[in-house]
Amino acid sequence: MEHQKWYEINDAENMMSPSLLVYPNRIEENIKTMIQIAGRTDALRPHIKTHKIAEIINLQLKYGITKFKCATIAEAELLATCGAKDILLAMQPVGIQIKRFFELILKFPNSKFSTIVDCEKIIQEIAKISEAKNIPAHLWLDINNGMNRTGVLPNSEALELYQKINDNTNLIAKGLHVYDGHIHESDYNLRKEVCDKAFFPVLQLKNEIENSGIKIKTIVAGGTPTFPIHIKRKNVEVSPGTPLLWDQGYASNYKDLKFLPAAVLLSSVVSKPDKNLICLDLGHKSVAAEMPFPRVKILNFKYSQEVSHSEEHLVMGCNESEKHEIGTICYGIPTHICPTVAKYKNVLVVVDGKVTGSWAVAARDQIITI
């Protein structure tokens, strides 16, 4: 198609609407950019919660990335099935999840699994099962350095917990895990200032632990906005996830990160309920709805604002609504890609304007086999 834009597909009218399109060539460029920022692959531990897709894991393996981070047992199993060697479950397992964690270790002996903990109760429960099964458990101490979601504060309690992990013969202390998702300043210099300030108590904790005679070999730190900052620290692994597909929220907020949008929503105009209003079939079930408006950036026509959003419909103000007939195909970049992907069982793969197949969002459910 002459003058075809990068996101357009040749036979869009024959595609299910809404659908989520992914562009492998762009994903590969994002992987290259991520590695370029990191300077090496051995300090990268990308998170797969954004995509949950085997083919994207395999692309990262192709470029020499061997360490990964995930949020669920299903994601960990998907990584192991793809042959990932080093898998960090970055969600403290509780209840039946502890049992499932050990089932992973038994089922996939060629992969090394670890997980995070932030309290003595779970440390003891994991140690008890570890002893019973004669399987050592690799644990990272989860540190709360300001996000106030999970983790223990970097104080004397954290020191005592790390010592308990290290002293238990059934456990292997891996290091510290620090996610600073609360840091989202758009200006890089300000973001670095806030990041460094929040990380300073972590470094103090590390020194206290080492002064007690325990070596901290590695800290896993940061997400997408802060990984270019943390990667410059010694003995720190970084865990970007969103760069693989990118989204409009990060593209708008972080101009210093030059990743390409690699996932696009295909939708249709299904109604024009009033003058200067159009309605798309892009409801809560099709695009992440937890963010304030706007929740998607439409690429192929101008609109003024998002008016309302419900389960099946997205109504938008459009001063040029007369130009867009009912049935018009729309392409849009979601504001938040991670929960958007999880709404789809499969994504459509687009190469040079053609849909060449589909990839399963294999770890969107709670269980694969374990």
C-alpha positions, -999 to +999 in steps of 0.1 A: +000+000+000+016+033-011+024+057+017+012+032+042+019+042+078+039+018+100+009+007+121-016+001+092-025-033+079-036-042+044-068-061+052-080-044+083-116-047+073-113-085+076-098-084+112-118-089+144-124-056+161-111-049+187-078-066+183-043-060+196-016-059+170+021-064+177+051-056+155+081-079+159+106-057+140+098-029+165+100-052+194+135-062+183+145-026+180+133-020+216+153-049+228+184-035+211+178-001+227+173-017+261+206-035+258+223-003+245+211+017+275+223-011+298+256-015+280+255-053+285+230-081+289+242-096+321+229-067+342+194-069+325+166-089+342+136-078+321+101-082+335+076-102+314+044-090+331+038-065+303+036-091+275+034-127+289+042-140+255+067-168+246+077-154+213+088-121+229+108-141+256+125-160+227+134-127+210+152-116+242+169-149+246+181-145+210+199-113+220+216-129+249+193-120+278+192-149+302+178-134+334+141-125+338+116-113+363+080-121+366+049-116+388+031-150+387+037-187+388+023-189+353+047-163+340+076-182+357+064-215+341+063-198+307+098-185+311+111-220+321+093-236+291+111-211+269+145-222+284+152-191+306+180-200+330+174-175+358+139-166+369+129-143+397+093-145+409+089-109+421+058-115+442+061-129+477+045-163+476+018-170+502-005-199+509-007-224+480+017-202+459+046-215+481+037-251+471+035-241+435+069-224+437+085-256+447+066-275+420+082-252+395+117-260+409+110-298+406+094-296+371+121-274+355+155-285+369+174-266+341+161-233+353+171-215+385+142-200+404+142-174+431+116-153+448+112-124+472+102-122+509+096-094+533+086-111+566+098-138+590+065-158+587+070-165+550+107-171+554+100-198+580+072-214+558+095-215+528+124-229+549+101-256+564+091-269+529+127-265+517+139-288+545+111-313+539+118-316+502+156-312+505+155-284+480+173-251+488+152-220+482+168-189+467+154-158+483+158-120+478+148-097+506+122-072+493+129-036+504+103-008+506+122+024+497+092+046+493+066+029+471+047+015+502+033-015+483+055-044+494+088-049+512+103-041+545+118-007+553+156-006+551+162-006+588+173-029+616+143-052+609+156-057+573+191-065+586+177-091+610+155-107+583+185-109+559+205-125+586+178-151+592+178-160+555+215-163+554+218-183+586+192-209+575+209-239+559+178-245+537+179-211+522+202-192+499+203-154+503+205-139+469+205-102+477+181-073+479+151-065+456+140-029+454+112-017+431+107+021+430+076+024+409+066+055+428+093+075+410+079+089+378+093+124+374+094+133+337+126+153+338+155+129+338+177+150+361+149+153+387+141+116+384+177+108+390+179+130+420+147+114+436+159+079+426+194+084+442+178+098+474+154+069+477+182+044+470+206+058+496+190+040+526+193+008+506+230+013+502+232+020+539+214-013+546+237-031+522+267-017+542+252-027+575+246-063+563+281-066+549+295-052+581+278-080+599+298-104+578+274-112+550+283-103+514+255-088+492+264-098+457+235-083+438+207-058+441+177-061+417+165-025+413+141-003+394+116-005+366+114+012+333+117+049+343+147+043+367+166+015+350+189+039+331+199+053+365+203+021+384+223+004+356+252+028+364+256+013+399+279-016+407+264-050+412+229-040+403+206-057+379+177-038+364+142-049+354+125-028+327+094-044+313+073-018+294+100-010+268+093-043+249+060-030+237+060+006+250+028+027+255+015+062+253+017+068+290+055+062+291+061+079+257+044+111+270+061+111+304+096+099+295+110+117+265+145+106+273+136+069+267+136+064+229+116+032+226+091+025+198+054+018+202+052-019+192+016-027+202-015-011+186-052-015+192-073-020+161-109-008+167-139+004+147-164+033+148-196+016+158-219+046+162-221+084+159-246+091+187-246+129+182-229+157+164-192+157+170-193+124+188-181+090+177-182+057+196-155+030+193-158-007+203-129-001+227-145-006+262-130-016+295-128-051+282-104-041+254-082-014+268-069-007+303-094+016+322-077+022+355-060+054+343-076+088+339-085+099+304-070+097+279-067+059+278-057+055+242-041+077+216-058+074+182-033+075+154-053+079+123-077+108+130-080+138+152-102+139+183-108+164+210-113+143+241-125+111+255-161+116+268-171+083+284-159+048+288-179+017+296-176-021+293-179-022+255-178+014+243-154+044+242-171+077+233-149+105+220-155+140+209-145+145+173-150+178+154-144+160+121-169+132+129-185+136+095-153+124+079-155+090+096-182+067+086-195+040+108-172+010+103-141+032+100-110+014+113-091+031+141-056+025+153-046+035+188-017+032+213-030+024+248-019+046+277-011+016+298-001-015+278+005-040+306-032-046+317-043-041+281-023-071+268-039-093+295-073-086+281-064-106+249-060-143+245-039-138+214-023-108+197-020-105+159+015-103+145+021-076+118+051-076+095+053-051+066+016-043+068+005-079+068-009-100+096+014-130+095-001-150+124-009-147+161+010-151+194-007-165+225-007-144+256+002-177+273+006-165+309-025-143+311-043-170+332-033-180+367-024-216+357-006-231+327+000-266+342+013-260+377 
